[in-house]
Amino acid sequence: MEDLEKKLLEEHWIGPNELIKAKEDKETIKKSIFASLLRLGYISDIELFMFFGELSSIPFVTIQDYVIDKDILRFLPEEFCRDNLVIPLFKVDSTLFIAMANPFDTEIINSIGNITGLEVNPLIASPKDILKFLDDNFGFPSNFFNIEKFIFPLSKLNNFPHHRESGRIPLNLPLEFKVIDDRVRLVSQQNIPATTFDISCNGKALGIKTFIFIPPTVQLLLNFSLNIGVVQAKGEVAYSRMEKGGRFNMGVKFLDIDDTVISYLLDLAEENGGYK
């Protein structure tokens, strides 16, 4: 717990005086330090769950960013979603991505797998966002939410592994992208701003920083404004990992790009960076 408190301070989620007062409040209400931080208004529920997502490397998602098909919602009964604070967001191949208040509850995850017959990939979402979506789509129920129930065991906040191709060259370029995959639909139809942070040595993949979670295997249309002109390339998400501040590092494999563009990007990276 002390390590988490230190991390809250080091990353400026809260201040030292706020932590002292939250500790005093914790002794009074006999609940967790996080419940006190929320109760005193020192951190919002979205910031808290974003913090948990950063610690665990489980992506934090904002439900309002996505268009959720009715067919996807039918995978789980409304009552089950309310009881467990979960929402199915999208299905990619045989994997169902689920927004959850407690993505470490293996019993819930196993239940979802048994109900749907699909693999389950948990994502972190604010409980209030989940409830608001359920209320907006199914009507408001006569019950109330107790956040203490969904503050998951801190021992489970371990980093999840991810794979990246070895041999990268730093590359810092602005770009925009759009999802061109019917399996994941976003509310906004505008291009999403992003920045590259590296390129693979063979030029077949990019590392991209952005603000929204896109699951693996989903296809993107990338737009670069380069000195050689405006260039488009088709790519596929290889991984998406949450970083500090709710941003995502995303690996994208090129599916369709001109070889001259790859050569240009590699030359640009080597001129301004170097191998890492």
N, C-alpha and C positions, 0 to 999 in steps of 0.2 A: 504493500500500500504506500509506503514511504517513497518508493521509486516512482509510482504513478503521480504522487503529489509533487515530487521534484520535477517530473516531466511537464506537468501542468504549469509550473512556474517558469521553467526554462524556455518553454515555447510560448509563453505569454498568453496562455488561455485565461489565467487569473493572476492577481497580484498577491504579494506576501500578506498584506493586511486582510484580504478577502479569505485567504486560506486559514488564517488564525481564527477569524470569526466563524468560518464554516466548521472548523474543528470544535469550537465551543458549542455551536448549534447541534452538531452531531451527537454530542454527549447528552444534550437536552432531549432531542427527539428519538434517540436510540435507533438511528438508521445510518445508512452509509454516508460517507463524506460527499458522494455525488448527489444524494438526495438533498443534503443541506445546501450544496452549491446551487442546485436548481431552485430550492425553496427560497433562498435569499436573493435570487436573481443575478448571481455572479456569473452564471453561464447559462446559455439557452439549451433547450433539449436538442436542437439541431447541432449546436457546437459540441455538446457532450457526446452524441453518437458519432459525430465526425471524428472526435478524438479517439473513441474506441475503434473506429475503422482504421485510423492511422496506425494505431498500436498493433492491430491484428493483420493488417494488409488485406482485410476484407473490404471491398469497395463500398463506400457510402453513396447512396443514390437519393436524388430528389425525385419523388414519384411524379410530380407535376411536369417533369421534363419529357415524359414518355406518353405516347398514345397506346393505351392498353386495349387490345381487341376483346370484344365480348366473348369470343371463342376461348381466349386465354383465361378470362375470369371464370368460365364454366368448369375449369379443371378442379376448383375447390369450392365447397359450399360456403355461403356467406357466414353462417354460424361458426364454421371452423376458422375462417379468416379473423372473425372478431374475437373468438376465444383465445387465439394464439397470436394475434396481431401480425398477420402475414398477408401479402398480396402477390399473386403470380404476375410478373411483369411481361415476360416474353419467353418464347420457346425457340431454342436454336438447335436444330437437329433433334436429338433425343434428350436434350437437357432443358429443364424448366428453371428459369431464373426467378428466385423468390425474394421479394423485399420483406425483411423480418426485423422486428424490434430486438429479438434475441437470436442471432444467427449461430449461436453455439449450442442451442438446444437440439441435441441429436435425436431426441424422441420425436420432436415435431418434424424434423427433417425426414426421419424414417417414415413417419405417418404420411407425409406428403408423397414420398416415393411410393408407398403402398397404395395410396388413393389414386395416383395418376399413372403409375407404371412407368415413370420417367426418372432419369437421373435428376438430382436436385442440386442447384448451385445457389447457396445463400448469399444475400447482399444485406447490408445494414441500412435501415431507414428509420427516420424519426417516428416514434409511436403516434405522435399527433398528426403527422402527415398520413400515416396509414389509416387512422380513424377518420380523418377528414375525407379521404378518398372513399372509404366505405360508406360514410354518411351521405356523401354527394351522389353515390351511385345506387345505394340501397335504402336510403332513408336513415333517420337518426333513431338509435335504440335507447331504451330507458336504463342505461347502465353507465358507469363511470370507470375511468382508467386509473389504475394504481401503478405508477412508474416503478415503485420499489420491486414489484414482482418481476420486472423485466430488466433489472440491472444484473447482468449475467456474471457468473463467477469470473473473477479477475485472473485466476490461474489459467484460464483458457485463452488469454490474449497473447497467443503466440503467432509469430509471423508465418504466413503460408508461403510455401516455395513457389517459384515461377521460373520458367526457362527462358534464357536469352541466348541467341547465337553468340559465340565468342568472337573476339576481334572486332572492336568498334573504333570509329574515328569520330571525334567531336564535330558536330555540325549544328550551327545555330541559324536557322532560317524561319521566317514567318510563313505560314501557309493557312489554307482553309480546307475543310473537308465536309462532305455530305454523306450520310448513310444512304446506300443504294440497295438495301437489302430489306425485303418485305417482312422478314422475321422480327425486325426491331424498327419501330416507328417513333419518331420524336415529334413533340408538339410543334416546335419551331421548324419551318421549312427553309430557313436561312442557312447559309454556310456557317460552319462552326470554326471560330478562330483557334489556331494552335501554333506551336513552335516546335521545330525539330531540336533534339539535343544530341543525336548521333546518327551515324549510318554504318551499316555492316561493311567490313572490308571488301566483300564481294559485290557490294552495291545492291543487294537483293532485299534489304530491309531497312526501315527507319525507326528511330526512337522519337516519339512525339509526346509533348506535354499538352494537355487539354483539361477542361473543367468538368467533363461529363463522362460517365462510365458507358463504354461500348463493349459488349462481350466478345470473346474470341470467336473466330470464323466469320464474323459479320463483315460484309464487303463495304468499302468506302470509295468515294471519288475524291482524290486529292488535287488541290489547285495550288500551284506555285507561281509566284510572280518573280521571274528571274531576269537577269540581264539579257538572256537569249530570247526572252518573251514569256508569255503566259503559258504554262505547261500543265497538262492534266495527266494524272496517272491513276490507275485502278489498283486498290490494295485490299488486303485482308488482315483483320486484327489477329495477332498471334497471342498477345496477352494484354491485360489492363490492370495496373497495380496502383493502388491509392497511395498518395504521398501527402506531405504536410500541407495543411490548409485546404484540404478537400479537392486537390488537383490530382490528375492521373497521369502516370507515365504509361504510354501505350506503345507496344511494338507492332509495327505494320509491315507485312510482307508484300512486296510489289507483285501484282498479278499481270499487269499490262503497263509497260513503260518503255519508251524508246531508249535504245542503248546509248545514244549520244547524250541523253539527259542523265543517265546513270554516270557516265564518264565525267560530265560537267559537275555533278554533285560531288563525286569523289575528288576531283581536282580542287574544287572549292574547299572541301573539308581539309585536305592535306595542306593547302596553302595557309589556312587560318587556324588549324588545330594540330593534329598529330595523333598517333595511335595511342590507345589507352587499354 
